[in-house]
Amino acid sequence: MRPTILLLSLLLAGCKYFETRDVANIQDAEQAVTSALNDPASAQFRNVQAFPKGVCGEVNAKNGFGGYVGFRRFIYRTHPGKELLIQPMGGPGASNEDNLMILAISDSWDAVCKAG
């Protein structure tokens, strides 16, 4: 009986460690995203989730004209190193650089933002 209780205690402690780490990574990611925006106070986050290689989610914020631009994906890689990618606005008139970034985000999303 005692070994079972000890094992359960260790498992719960391990889960608490990973949960705390995930919360810290999410906070770091939201802070990094917010600091990269034109209007940091307007940031709205949704679908934010921690994964083994980083934090992924969506952010909406106001542009330079004061209007919300719509939710865009972001990826905050935590392993190896730290890196932030925010999906630029696409559509007609988007620069080649923006279109390349959209493709890079799509590839990175598949690599970072999937469990397992």
N, C-alpha and C positions, 0 to 999 in steps of 0.2 A: 504494500500500500504506500509506504513512504517513497519508494523510487518513483511511483506514478505521480504523486503529489509534487515531488521535486522536478520531474520532467515537465509537468504542466506549468509550474512556476517559471521555469526557464523559457518555455515557449511563449508564455504571456509577456515576460520581460523582453524577449526578442521582438515580439510584435510591437510593443510600446516603443522600442528603439526605432524601428523602421517607420512607425507612424509619426514620431517626433521629427525624424529626418525628412519625411515627406512634407510635413507642415512647414518646416524651415525652408526647404527647396521651393515650395509654392510661394512663400513670402518673398524670398529672394527674386524669384521670377517676376512676380507682380511689381516689385520695386524696380527691377531692371526695365520692364516694359513701360511702366509709368514714366520713368526718367527719360525715355526715348520719344515721348509724345510731345506734340506742340502744346497741348493743354493737359498737363498731368492730372489736374483736379477733375477732369471730365471722364476719366477712365472708368469703363464698365467692363467687368470680366464675366465670362460664362464658360462652362464646360472645362474648367481648369482641373487637370489631373496630373499627379506625379507618376512617372515611369522609371524603370531602372536607369535609363540614359538621360533623363531630363524631365522637364515639365512642359506640358502642351495645353493650349486652350485658345480662347478667342477673346479679342478685345475690341471695344468700340470707343471712340473718343472724338472730340470735336477737332475740326481742321482749323486752318488759319482764318476762315470766314465765320467761324462760330457754329457751324452745323456738324451734326454727327455724320460720320462717313459710312457707317455700317460695320458689322462685326467682321474682323479679319483674324486669321489664324496667327498664332505665335508659337515659337519653339524656343525654350530656354534649355540648352544642353548643359548638363552638369558633369558628364563623363564622356570623353576625357577633356578636361578643361571646361571653362564656362564660355558660352557663346549664345547670343540672342539673335533670332531671326523673326522679323515681323513681315507678314505678307503685305506687299504694297497694293495700292488700288490698281486693278487691271482695267481692261476694256479698251475701247477705241481711243487712240491718242496716247496710250501707255508707251513709255520708252522701251527700247530693247533691253536696257538694264532691268527695268521693272518686270518685263516678261521673263527674263532669265531668273530673276529672284523668285517669281511665282513657281517656276519649274523646280527650282532648288528647294523651296519650301515643301512642295508636293513630295519630292523624293525623300527629304529629311523626315517628313511626317510619317511616312511608311517605315522608316528606319528607327525613329525615336519614340513615336507615340503609339506603339502597339505593345500590349502586355506580352510578356514571355520572352 
